[in-house]
Amino acid sequence: MKFTLYIAKRYLLAKKEAGFITVISLISIIGVTIGVAALIVVLSVFNGFNSLVTEILVGFDPHVRIQKTKATTSADIEKLNSFLVDQDGIIGKSGFVSGKGMIISKKTTKVVYIRGLEPDKIGTVSGVQDKLVIGNSNFADKGVNEIVLGFNLADKMGVGIDDSIYIVTATGAHEAVVSFIPPELHTFRIIGIYESNNKDYDGLYSFTTVEAAQRIFKSPFIHGFDLRLNSIDGSQSLQRSINEKFDSTFNVQTWFDLHKDLYSVMQVERWTAFIILTLIIGVASFNLMGSLTMTVIEKTRDIGILKAMGAKDNDILAIFRFEGLIVGIVGSLFGLILGYVVCQLQINFHLFALDPNVYIIPAIPIDMRLSDFIIIPIATLVLCFGAAYFPSKRASNLLPSDAVRWE
C-alpha cells in the first residue's frame, strides 16, 4: 500500500486527535450515501414511468410511420413499397389512409380520427387486436363498411357491437356545400371495441379497412405505410435510410417522433430531478471540503515533518485527494446498496401503492438501469475529488519551516 493512501485513511478515521473532524467526515459520507440512494430511487421511478408510457404507446402505435406529402405521387408510393420490401428488420407493413371524420349515433356526435389499415396486416402494425375487449377485428370482404371503436368513444356514443353509426368527412361536407346537396353519410357496423389504457386513443381513434377509408375520404391512393420492426432500436436507422433515398418526398416519423412532446417533457423532468438531487451530494461535498480544510490546519505539523522527510508536493496532494475519493467511494457504495434495496422492496412489496380504480398500475413502477448505477457513482466521485482539490493544494504549498516553526 502506498504511504499516501495509508496516511489518508489514518487522517480520515482519526479518533483521538481530531474527533470533530472525523464527525464531519462521517456526516459527509452519510450525505453522499443519501444523495446516491435518492438518485438511484428517483431515476428508477422515472425510468419505470418512461417504460410504462413507451409500452402503452409503442404497443399500440407503429415503430415507423411514413406519410405522403404534397409532392408525393402514386409512383413514389410504389417505389417506396419496393424499397421497403428489401429492408431487413421489418416484421409488419401496412398501407394506411387516415383523416378526421364526424361519427354520428342516436345519442351524440363526435369528431374523431379514422385510420384505415389493411385487414390482414392490422395485427402486425397495431396493437388493436391485442387490446380488444369485445368483438373482433375480422373485417368482411370489400364493399362492407365495418369499424372498431375505442372503449371511451363507444361509451360516449352509446353504441355497442353490431350497432350502426354514420360517418361524415370533411370531403363529403365540402361537396355538399358546393353542390347544395345533403352531406354524404357512410353507414358503418361496429364489430369490435378496444381499450388501450390511453384515454386519448380510446376516445379519439377508430379503425377500419384501407378500402373503406379510401371510399369515405375519396382518396385514390394510400396516404403512407405503418411499419413494425423486430426492435424499436432500428427505427432511427430506417428513418435515415428512407430520408436519404427519397429526400423530402415523404414525412418519416419514428415512435419517438409521434410523441416527441411527451418524451421531451419526461426527459426534462428526469434531468431536473437528477440536478436537484445531485445538490444533496454537492452539500456533502462542501462538508467534506470543510473537513479536509480543518484537517490541513490540524495536521500542519505532520505535513511539515513529512515534507522534511522527503515527501514531495504531489505526495501531499495525493493524501488529501485520497481522502476525498475514500469518502466518495464509501458513500457511493452504501448509497448504491441502499437505493437497490429500496427499489427491490418497491418491486416486490409495493411500498408505495396506487389506487387501481384511478391508475392503470397497482404501484409506482421501478426500472433499474445499469447506466444509472455507473453514471451516478462517477458523478459522485468527481464532486468528492473536486471538494478535495483546494484543501490538498493548500497542504502541498506549506513550507516545512513554516509548518514546524511554532512547534
C-alpha positions in Angstrom: 0.0 0.0 0.0 1.4 3.4 -0.9 2.1 5.5 2.2 -0.1 8.4 0.9 -3.2 6.1 0.9 -2.3 4.8 4.4 -1.9 8.3 5.8 -5.2 9.4 4.2 -7.0 6.5 5.9 -5.4 7.4 9.2 -6.4 11.0 8.9 -9.9 10.2 7.9 -10.5 7.8 10.7 -8.6 9.5 13.4 -10.4 9.4 16.7 -8.2 10.8 19.4 -6.7 13.9 17.9 -9.4 15.2 15.7 -12.8 13.8 16.8 -14.8 16.7 15.5 -13.2 16.5 12.1 -14.0 12.8 12.0 -17.6 13.5 12.8 -17.8 16.0 9.8 -16.2 13.3 7.6 -18.9 10.8 8.8 -21.6 13.4 8.0 -20.1 13.8 4.6 -20.3 10.1 3.9 -23.9 9.9 5.2 -24.8 12.8 2.9 -23.2 11.2 -0.1 -25.0 7.9 0.8 -28.4 9.6 1.0 -27.8 11.5 -2.2 -26.7 8.5 -4.2 -29.6 6.4 -2.8 -32.1 9.2 -3.6 -30.8 9.5 -7.1 -31.0 5.7 -7.7 -34.6 5.5 -6.4 -35.9 8.6 -8.2 -34.3 7.9 -11.5 -35.5 4.3 -11.3 -39.1 5.7 -10.8 -38.7 8.0 -13.8 -37.4 5.0 -15.8 -40.4 3.0 -14.7 -42.9 5.6 -15.8 -41.0 6.1 -19.1 -41.0 2.3 -19.8 -44.7 2.2 -18.9 -45.6 5.0 -21.3 -43.4 3.5 -24.0 -45.0 0.1 -23.6 -48.5 1.6 -23.9 -47.7 3.9 -26.8 -45.4 1.7 -28.8 -47.6 -1.3 -28.1 -50.3 0.4 -29.9 -48.5 2.6 -32.5 -46.2 1.5 -35.3 -42.5 1.8 -34.8 -42.1 3.9 -38.0 -44.8 5.8 -39.8 -44.3 7.1 -43.4 -46.7 9.7 -44.7 -47.1 11.3 -48.1 -46.5 15.0 -48.6 -47.9 17.4 -51.2 -45.0 16.4 -53.5 -45.8 12.7 -53.3 -47.2 10.9 -56.3 -48.6 7.4 -56.8 -45.3 6.4 -58.5 -43.4 7.5 -55.4 -45.5 5.3 -53.2 -44.8 2.3 -55.5 -41.1 3.0 -55.3 -41.3 3.2 -51.5 -43.2 -0.1 -51.3 -40.5 -1.8 -53.4 -37.7 -0.2 -51.3 -39.3 -1.4 -48.0 -39.6 -5.0 -49.3 -35.7 -5.2 -49.4 -35.2 -3.7 -45.9 -34.2 -6.1 -43.1 -35.8 -6.0 -39.7 -39.4 -5.1 -40.9 -41.8 -7.6 -39.5 -45.0 -5.8 -40.3 -46.1 -3.4 -43.0 -49.5 -2.0 -43.9 -50.6 0.8 -46.1 -53.0 3.3 -44.4 -55.5 6.0 -45.1 -56.3 8.4 -42.3 -58.2 11.6 -41.6 -60.8 13.2 -39.4 -64.4 12.5 -39.6 -67.6 13.0 -37.6 -69.2 10.0 -36.1 -73.0 10.2 -35.6 -75.1 8.0 -33.4 -78.6 8.2 -32.0 -77.1 9.6 -28.7 -74.5 12.2 -29.9 -71.9 13.2 -32.4 -68.1 13.4 -32.1 -65.2 14.3 -34.4 -62.5 11.5 -34.3 -59.5 10.2 -36.2 -60.3 7.4 -38.6 -57.5 5.1 -39.7 -57.8 2.6 -42.4 -55.4 -0.3 -42.4 -55.0 -3.5 -44.5 -57.3 -6.0 -42.8 -54.8 -8.9 -42.8 -52.0 -6.6 -41.5 -53.7 -4.8 -38.6 -52.3 -7.2 -36.0 -48.7 -6.8 -37.3 -48.5 -3.0 -37.2 -51.0 -2.0 -34.5 -52.0 -3.2 -31.0 -55.7 -3.0 -31.8 -56.2 -6.8 -31.9 -54.4 -7.3 -28.6 -56.4 -4.6 -26.9 -59.9 -5.8 -28.0 -62.2 -6.2 -25.0 -65.3 -7.3 -27.0 -65.9 -8.3 -30.6 -63.1 -8.8 -33.1 -61.2 -7.1 -36.0 -62.1 -9.6 -38.7 -63.3 -7.2 -41.3 -65.6 -8.5 -44.0 -64.9 -8.5 -47.8 -64.6 -5.4 -49.8 -67.6 -3.1 -50.1 -68.7 -3.6 -46.5 -68.2 -0.8 -44.0 -67.1 -2.1 -40.6 -65.3 -0.3 -37.8 -63.6 -0.8 -34.5 -64.0 1.9 -31.8 -62.2 2.7 -28.6 -64.0 1.9 -25.3 -64.4 5.5 -24.2 -65.6 6.6 -27.6 -68.2 3.7 -27.8 -69.4 4.6 -24.2 -69.8 8.2 -25.1 -71.6 7.4 -28.3 -73.9 4.9 -26.6 -73.2 2.1 -29.0 -72.0 -1.5 -28.9 -71.2 -4.5 -31.0 -73.4 -4.8 -34.2 -74.8 -1.3 -33.8 -74.7 1.1 -36.7 -73.1 4.6 -36.8 -72.8 7.2 -39.5 -69.7 9.0 -40.6 -69.4 12.3 -42.3 -65.9 13.5 -43.5 -64.7 17.0 -44.5 -64.6 15.9 -48.1 -68.2 14.9 -48.1 -69.2 18.1 -46.3 -67.3 20.3 -48.8 -69.1 18.6 -51.7 -72.4 19.1 -50.0 -71.8 22.8 -49.6 -70.6 23.3 -53.1 -73.4 21.2 -54.7 -76.1 22.3 -52.4 -77.0 18.7 -51.5 -77.2 16.9 -48.2 -73.8 15.6 -46.9 -73.0 12.0 -47.8 -73.5 9.7 -44.8 -71.5 6.5 -44.7 -73.0 3.7 -42.5 -70.6 1.5 -40.5 -71.3 -1.5 -38.4 -69.3 -1.8 -35.2 -67.5 -5.2 -35.0 -65.1 -4.5 -32.1 -64.3 -2.3 -29.1 -60.7 -1.9 -27.8 -59.2 -0.5 -24.6 -55.6 0.7 -24.8 -55.3 2.3 -21.3 -54.7 5.5 -23.1 -57.7 7.9 -22.9 -56.7 9.8 -26.0 -56.7 6.7 -28.1 -59.8 5.2 -26.5 -61.7 8.4 -27.0 -60.5 9.7 -30.4 -59.3 6.8 -32.6 -61.3 4.4 -34.7 -60.1 1.7 -37.2 -61.4 0.4 -40.4 -60.1 -1.0 -43.7 -58.0 0.8 -46.2 -60.7 0.3 -48.8 -63.4 1.8 -46.6 -61.2 4.7 -45.6 -60.4 5.5 -49.3 -64.1 5.5 -50.0 -65.1 7.9 -47.3 -62.1 10.2 -47.8 -62.3 9.9 -51.6 -58.6 9.1 -51.7 -57.4 7.3 -54.9 -54.2 6.0 -53.3 -52.9 5.3 -49.8 -51.5 8.0 -47.5 -48.5 6.0 -46.4 -47.2 3.0 -44.5 -47.1 1.9 -40.9 -44.2 -0.3 -40.0 -43.3 -2.6 -37.2 -39.7 -3.7 -36.7 -38.2 -6.6 -34.8 -36.6 -4.0 -32.5 -37.5 -0.3 -31.9 -33.8 0.5 -31.8 -33.7 0.2 -35.5 -36.3 2.9 -36.1 -33.9 5.8 -36.5 -31.6 3.9 -38.8 -34.6 3.0 -41.1 -35.7 6.6 -40.9 -32.3 7.9 -42.1 -32.3 5.3 -44.9 -35.7 6.4 -46.2 -34.8 10.1 -46.0 -31.6 9.5 -47.9 -33.4 7.6 -50.6 -36.4 9.8 -51.1 -35.3 13.1 -49.6 -38.4 15.2 -48.7 -40.9 13.1 -50.7 -42.2 11.5 -47.5 -42.6 12.5 -43.9 -40.9 9.8 -41.9 -41.6 9.6 -38.1 -40.3 7.1 -35.6 -42.2 6.0 -32.5 -40.4 8.8 -30.6 -41.3 11.5 -33.1 -45.0 10.5 -32.9 -45.0 11.5 -29.2 -42.0 13.8 -29.2 -43.5 16.5 -26.9 -44.4 13.9 -24.2 -41.0 12.3 -24.3 -39.2 15.7 -24.2 -41.2 16.7 -21.1 -40.3 13.4 -19.4 -36.6 13.9 -20.3 -36.6 17.4 -18.9 -38.3 16.2 -15.7 -35.7 13.4 -15.4 -32.7 15.7 -15.8 -34.3 18.3 -13.4 -34.6 15.6 -10.8 -31.0 14.5 -11.4 -29.7 18.0 -11.0 -31.7 18.8 -7.9 -30.8 15.6 -6.1 -27.2 16.0 -7.1 -27.3 19.1 -4.9 -27.5 16.7 -1.9 -24.2 15.2 -2.9 -22.9 18.7 -3.5 -23.8 19.8 0.1 -22.0 16.7 1.3 -19.0 17.7 -0.8 -18.9 21.1 0.8 -18.9 19.4 4.2 -16.0 17.3 3.0 -14.2 20.4 1.9 -14.6 21.9 5.3 -13.5 18.7 7.0 -10.3 18.5 4.8 -9.5 22.1 5.3 -9.7 21.7 9.1 -7.6 18.5 8.8 -4.9 20.5 6.9 -4.9 23.1 9.7 -4.8 20.4 12.4 -2.1 18.4 10.7 0.2 21.3 9.7 3.0 20.0 11.9 2.7 16.5 10.4 2.7 17.9 6.9 5.9 19.8 7.7 7.6 16.7 9.1 6.5 14.6 6.0 8.0 17.2 3.7 11.1 17.5 5.7 11.5 13.7 5.5 11.3 13.9 1.7 7.7 13.8 0.8 7.0 15.7 -2.4 4.2 18.2 -3.1 2.4 15.5 -5.2 2.5 13.1 -2.2 0.8 15.7 0.0 -1.7 16.4 -2.8 -2.4 12.6 -3.1 -3.0 12.2 0.7 -5.9 14.7 0.8 -7.3 13.7 -2.6 -7.3 10.1 -1.5 -9.4 11.3 1.5 -11.9 12.8 -0.9 -12.0 9.6 -3.0 -12.4 7.4 0.0 -15.5 9.4 1.1 -16.9 9.3 -2.4 -16.3 5.5 -2.8 -17.7 4.6 0.6 -20.7 6.9 0.3 -21.4 5.7 -3.3 -21.1 2.0 -2.3 -23.5 2.4 0.7 -25.8 4.6 -1.4 -26.0 2.1 -4.3 -26.8 -0.7 -1.8 -29.5 1.4 -0.1 -31.0 2.5 -3.3 -31.1 -1.0 -4.7 -32.7 -2.4 -1.6 -35.4 0.3 -1.6 -36.1 -0.4 -5.3 -36.4 -4.1 -4.7 -38.7 -3.6 -1.8 -41.0 -1.4 -4.0 -40.9 -4.0 -6.8 -41.7 -7.0 -4.5 -43.9 -5.4 -1.8 -45.4 -2.2 -3.4 -44.4 0.1 -0.5 -45.9 3.0 -2.4 -49.2 1.6 -3.8 -51.6 3.4 -6.2 -55.3 3.2 -6.3 -56.2 0.7 -9.1 -59.6 2.4 -9.5 -57.8 5.6 -10.6 -54.5 4.4 -12.1 -53.8 1.6 -14.6 -50.9 0.2 -12.4 -51.1 -1.0 -8.8 -47.9 0.7 -7.6 -45.3 3.2 -8.6 -43.2 1.5 -11.3 -39.5 0.8 -10.9 -37.0 0.2 -13.7 -33.4 0.0 -12.5 -30.8 0.5 -15.3 -27.1 -0.4 -15.2 -26.3 3.0 -16.7 -27.6 4.8 -13.6 -25.5 2.6 -11.3 -22.5 3.6 -13.3 -23.1 7.3 -14.0 -24.2 8.3 -10.5 -21.1 6.9 -8.7 -18.8 8.5 -11.3 -20.5 11.9 -10.8 -20.2 11.5 -7.0 -16.5 10.7 -7.2 -15.9 13.8 -9.4 -17.7 16.0 -6.9 -15.8 14.5 -3.9 -12.5 14.7 -5.7 -13.2 18.3 -6.6 -14.0 19.1 -3.0 -10.6 17.8 -2.0 -8.8 19.9 -4.6 -8.4 23.2 -2.7 -7.5 21.7 0.7 -4.9 19.5 -0.9 -3.5 22.4 -2.8 -3.2 24.4 0.4 -1.5 21.5 2.2 1.0 21.0 -0.7 2.0 24.6 -0.6 3.0 24.5 3.0 6.8 25.1 3.6 8.4 22.7 6.1 10.0 25.6 8.0 6.6 27.4 8.4 4.8 24.2 9.3 7.0 23.4 12.4 8.1 26.9 13.3 5.9 27.2 16.4 6.2 23.5 17.5 
